[in-house]
Amino acid sequence: MPLFAQPPEVGTLWENKLHKQIAGYAEALDGVVGLAAIDLTTGRTICFQCETQFATASSIKIPILMGMFQAMRAGEFTIDDKVTLEKKDIVGGSGHLNPTIEKGPLTLTVRELMTAMIETSDNTATNRCIRMVGMERVNRILDDLGFRSIRLQRVMMDAEAGRADRENIASPIEMARLVEMLYRGTAAPAEDCKAMLDIMRLVKGGMNKAVPEGTAIASKTGGIPGVKNQVGIVYLANRPFVLSVYASMLGDVKVDPVEDLARLVYRYFDRLGRANRYGHLVR
């Protein structure tokens, strides 16, 4: 009896096309990019230079948020405790708190402090969160979860540390896996994972511009000179997925690889979610 090789499925051809589109975009980009996407229905991973370590910019605030929730679980403070920020706490960069703090001390709840760190990526709030939980705790959480490429190594806006290559770093695949664990409720107690994702739903970035209005996304953006990134969950109705895009060495500040690549990846999953295994668009 003759033996026949298993014929390729249409979905495999569709995935191969996506890989070529990503590679073509990366080749033309004035910079470098890494990408990881995880199909939350099947667990299948798409990887393009996804194990390379990139500067995280503000996307490192996801592990810091995890550190805050762990500290609350340990009874060190509660979500309704008060924290006061003063002029000496101010650092530059992104965020919205500094103009108010310039006028006098600002008291926030821990919930408001964490929300500021994530929603508007406030660096003053972030550095207070780091002081409250410590870098060692954040990195220990990452170690305990099996992540080796993600590291918190400096506070926000530490230019001297940046010049010394002491950067906050991560690979696209590990950040994607971390967010997947939040989605599945395994990165921390399930209740805490949900609460963290609820805060991350407030973030708006390139991924949000790339998908139809009304599509829910829970994510964190990052951006410093030469660097743009975003990692999060796209709650596509028939095919939710995690997307992690990290770009650096960017020469054109107007180019947004996150938005461009998110549009390609969304199209892939949207079509996949509407088709049966033979490519018939049944939904």
Order of alpha helices (4+ residues) and beta strands (2+ residues): alpha-beta-beta-beta-alpha-beta-alpha-beta-alpha-alpha-alpha-alpha-beta-alpha-alpha-alpha-beta-beta-beta-alpha
